[in-house]
Amino acid sequence: MEQAPPTLRANHWSGPFAPLSLVVYVTWIAIALQPWLDWQHGRLHGSGVTAAGLLGMIAVLVLYILRSRCGPPDSDADLARLRILVLLQIPAALLACYAFGGGTMPILLIIVAAQVSVLYPPRAALALVLLANLPLFLMLQQRWGWADAAASMLSFGAFQTFAAMMTAYAKSAEESRDVAVRINSELLATRRLLLESTRSEERLRLSRELHDVVGHKLTALKLQLRLQARQGAEMSVQTIAECERLADELLTDVRGVVSALREHDGIDLQQALAALVPALPHPRVRLELAPEARAAGVAQAQALLRCAQEGLTNALRHSGASQIVIRLAADAGGIALSVEDDGRAQQAPLPGNGLRGMRERLEALGGRLELGLADGGGLRLRAWLPQASPAELPA
């Protein structure tokens, strides 16, 4: 079965095709019209400075695309790489401003300020933007004088602040939404697990009641009828035989009902795992859950659910995968759960606190945890638990 996302979600502040990136491209095209129009009207002549300015404009766009392709940072090394790509945009933008004067070129620094706000703490971002604007102010002062340069810098600074704050708030809002979606998915999965656990316990209780109470009394009734037949009581032997036959049939029916209930012992994890999957258009999450694969008790169900949750979270955060597959199957006298992605992993990561916690939880139930590379790339996390009876497992 496959969980279809009920809503579409997009990352608005990162990605080469994210909405904010599209706005940057349109803005860059609008800025690039200035030198083209100047060239058309004869106000711009070919020179080394002009060529350097065009190179600076193109460099800003290329560096932005490279930065957006990296996505959100997963480590200090990723963050450092993103910061370098943004810092390199500052001299490129200043070079374009120097070559083509004021006009629309300083808007390139607005694009830079929007990126700086999501990669640096607020104070560091403010200091960096001020340092980037200082050379621009000196250039404008030489061209226009102190008063006009100060007025222009005030307007450019206001736009930079606006862009930086909007981008920072967009990033913060999406991160808060992601946390809310994850917590909501965990709560839904836990609720489904509790409901299934209650149904499983009720089936177990009914099967025991039928077996222990009804079955016992029917057996006693059958023995009493046989005793009456041997003692030659007033009841006819034929009547006693008919009663004994009915008792046998009823006892057989009770045993059949008990067996049918026993076949569904354990906890069905399908609904809980489906509720755990967040509503994401990308990457696609596919569920392959065998109906016969059932957890023997609440402890097993919780352990497998937490393993699926940890594996899914890690794949969404770090893998860069286009597809994640969660499988649940009966395997080798137990139940196996795996989370596999087609991401960019080249080697199995070192286990962190989450993986160590999963391994300890599984080993306490007699199971094991395996982490390795998938056949087609990416990572595969596999959890296995023995198929013990609920009475043998801790609650």
N, C-alpha and C positions, 0 to 999 in steps of 0.2 A: 504494500500500500504506500501511497505518497501523500505527504502533507502539502496541500496547496495553500500558499500564503494568502490570507484574506485581504491584506492591504499591501500596497507598494511602499517601500521606504527607499530613500536615496540619501547619499551623503552629499550635503550641499557645500562643504568647504574643502573637499579634497577629491582628486580624481580628474583626469584630463577632460572628461565629458560631464563633470558635475555642473549644476546650474551656475554656480559662482565662476567656474572656469569659463563657461560660455560668455558670461558678462565681461570677463577679462579680455577674451578674444575680440569681442565687438569694440571694447574700449581701445584696444591696441590698434585695430584697423582705423578707428576714428583719428587716433593720434598720427598714424602713418599717412593720413591724407594731407597733413600740413606740408611736409617736404615735397610731396608729389604736386600739390597745387602751386607751391613756390616755384618748382621747376617749370611747370606749365606756363606760369606768368613771367618767367625770366628773372625771378628774384633770387634764384639759387643757381650757382654755377659749380661745375664739377671741380673738386679739389680734394686734397688729402683729408682735410677736416670734415668735409661733407661725407666722404667715404667712411671715415671713422664714426661719424654720427649714425649713419645707416647701419653700420656693424653693431653699434651699441644698441640700437632699437631692436634689431634681429636677435641679439644676444639675450635681451630681457625676455623676449617671447620664448626662445628656446630653453632658457634656464627655468622659466616658469613651467613649461610643459614637463621638463625632466623632474622638477620638484613635485608636480601634481601626480605624475606616474608612480612615484614612490609610495604614495598613500600615507596613512597615519604611522608614526614611528612606533616600532615594537621594542626597541632597545636604545641604549645610549649611542651606539654607533649609527643607527638609523637617524636619530635626532641630529647628530653632528653632521651627517651627510646632507640632510635637509637644510640645516642652517647655512652650510657652505654654499649651497645652490642659491639661497636667498641673498646672502651677503654679496655674492658675485653680481647680482642684479643691480646693486647700488652703484658701483663704478660704471657699469654699462649704461644705466639711466642718466647718470651725470654727464657721461661722454655725449649722449644724444642731446642733452640740454645745452651743453657748451657749443655743439656744432650748429644747432638750429635755433639758438636763442631761447627766449621765453616761450610764448605761445602755449601750445598744448603739451609740450614735452614734459614739463614737471608732473603731469598726471601719471607718468611712469612710476614716480615715487609713491603715489597713492596706492598703486598695485603692490609695490614692495611693502608698504606699511601694513596692508591687509594681511600679508603673509607673515610678517614679523610678529604680529599680535598673537598668533596661534603657536609660535615656536619658542617664544621667550616669555619669561615672567613679565608682569606689567612694567616694573621699573626698568628692567633691562631693555624692553621693547621701546619705551619712551626715550631712553638715552640713545639708543641706536638710531631712532628716527631723527632725533635732534642733530646728531652727528652727520647724518646723511643730508640734512637740509642746510647745514652750515656752508658747504661749498656752493650749493645752489644760490643761497642768499648773496654770497660774495660775487658770483657771476652776474646775478641780476643787478646788484648794486653798481657794478662797473658799466653796465649797459644803460640803466635807467636812473640811477641815483638812489640815495638812501630812502627817500619817502616812498617812491613807487615800488622799490624792492621790498620794503617792509609791508606795504599794503598787499602786494602779491603773495608774499610769504604767509601773511595772516590767513588769506583765503585758502592757499594750498594746505597750510597746516590744519585748518578746520576740516577740509575734505579728507585729509589723511587720518585725522582722529576719528571722523565718522566711519570711514572704511574699516579702520582697525577695530573699533568697538563693535561694529556690526558683524564682522567676521568672527571676532572672539565670542560674541554672544551666540552666533549660529553654531559654532563648534561646541560651546558649553551646553546649549540646548539639545543638540543631537546626542552628546554623551549622556546627558541626564535621561533622555528618552530611551537610549539603549539600555541603561541601567534599569529603568522602569519596565521595559519590555522583558528583560531577563528575569527580573524578580517576579513579574506577573506570570511568565511561563513556568517558573519554578513552583509558584503557588498553585497554578492549575494542575501541574503534574502531581504535586503532593496530594491535592484534593482527590484527583482520580485514583491515586494509589490507595488512599484511605477508603474510598468507596469500594474499590475492588477488594481490599483487605477485609472489609466488613462483610461483603457478599461471600467471600471465601470462607470466613469463619462461620457464617450462618449455614452454608452448605455442609461444612464439617460437623457442626452441632446437630443438624437435622439427620445426617447419616448415622451419627452415633446414637441419637435417640431412637431412630427406627430400629437399628440393629440391637441395641441393648434392652429397650423396653418392649416394643411390639414383637420383635423376634423371640425374645425370651418368653413372653406370655403365650405366644402361639405354640412354641415348643412344649410348654407346660400343659397347654390345652390338649395337645396331641397325645402326650403321655397319659393324661387322665382318661381320655377316650379309650386308649388301649387297655388301661386298667379296668375300666367298666366292662369292656367287651370280655375280658378274661374272667371276671367275677360273675358274668351272666346276669347283669342287672336287668331291670324291667325294660329299659330301652332296647329295642331290637338290635341285633348284630348288624343288620343292613343299615339302619339309621346311624349307628356309631361309625360304620365304615364310610358313609357319605360325609359325616362331619369331619372324619379324619382326612378324607380326600380334599375337602374344602380348606382345611387347615394347612395341608401340604401346599395347595395352590397359592394360598395367601402368603405363606412363608416364602415360597419361591418368588412371588411378586415383590415382597418386601426386600428380599436379597437383591433382586434386579434393580430396584430403585436405589438401594444403597450403593450398588456397583456403579450405576450411572452417575450418582453424586460424586463418588470417589474418582471417577474419570476426570472430573473438573476440579479436583483438588488443586490448590495452589492459586497464585495471584496472576491475573492477566495484566501484562505490562504494556499492551498495545496503546490503550488510551492515554496512559500516563506519559509514554514516550512521545506520542503525537502532540500532546499538550506542551511538551518541553521545547518543541521546535519553534523558534521565533518566526514572525511573519517577515521574511526577507525575500526579495526578488533575486538577490545574488549574494552569496552563492546559493545554488539550489540544494535543498536538503531532501534526500530520498530515504524513505523508511522501508526496510525489507524485514518484516516481522512474521515469523512462523507461528501460526495459531497454537500449535502444540507446545511451544516453548513457554512454560509458565514457571514463575518463581515459587519455591516451595513454602515460603513464609514471608512475613513482613521484613525480617532482617535481610533476606536475600533480595527482595524487591527494592528496598531502600539502597542497598549497596550497588545494584545494577543501575538504578536510576541516577545515582550520584556519579557513577562512572560515565554514563552517557552525557550527563550535564557537563562534567569537566572536559571530556573529549570534544564535545561540540563547542564549548566556549573557547578552548585552545585553537580549534580549527578555524573558527570565525575570526579570532584575533590575529593569528600569526601565519596561517598557511597561505593566504592569497589564493585559495582554491576557487574553482568555478562550480564544483560539486562536492557534497559531503554525503556519505552513505552510512546510515545506522542500521546494523543487522542484528537480529535476535533469533537464535536457533537452538534447538536441542542438539547436544553434541557430546559424544563420548561419555555417556552416563551423567551428563550435567547439562547446564544451560550456559550458552556463550553469547556475549554481546560484543560487537566491534563497532568502532567509529573510524571511518577511512575517508581521506580526502585526496584530491588530485592536485595538491599544491606544489610549492617549490622546494620542499625539504630535500636536502642532500644527505643528511645524516640524522639519526634519532637524537632528539635533544636530551640534555641531562635532566633527570627527574627533579622537579621542584617540590614545593610543599604540597601542591595539589595531587601530583602523581604519587608521592610517598604516602599521603593520606589514603588514596584509593587502594594502593597495594596493601597497606596495613588492614584496611577494612575487609578486603577480600581474603587475605590470609587468615584472619580471625574466623572466617566462615569455611575454611578449608579450600579456598579458591586460589587463583593466581592472576597476575596482571602481566601482559606482554606489550611492549612498545617497540615498533620497528618501522621500516620503510615499506610502503605499499608497492605492488607490482608495477603500477603505472606512474610512479612518482607520488610524492606526498607521504603522509604518515598513516600508520594503522595502529590503533589502540584496541587491544582485545582483552576482555575480562571473562573469566570462566569460574563457575561455581558448581559444586557437586549437586546432583538432584536428590537431596535428602528430604525426608518427610518433615512436615511442619513441626512435629513433636521433637525432632532432633535438632532443631535450630533455635537459637536464642530469639526471644521476642524483640 
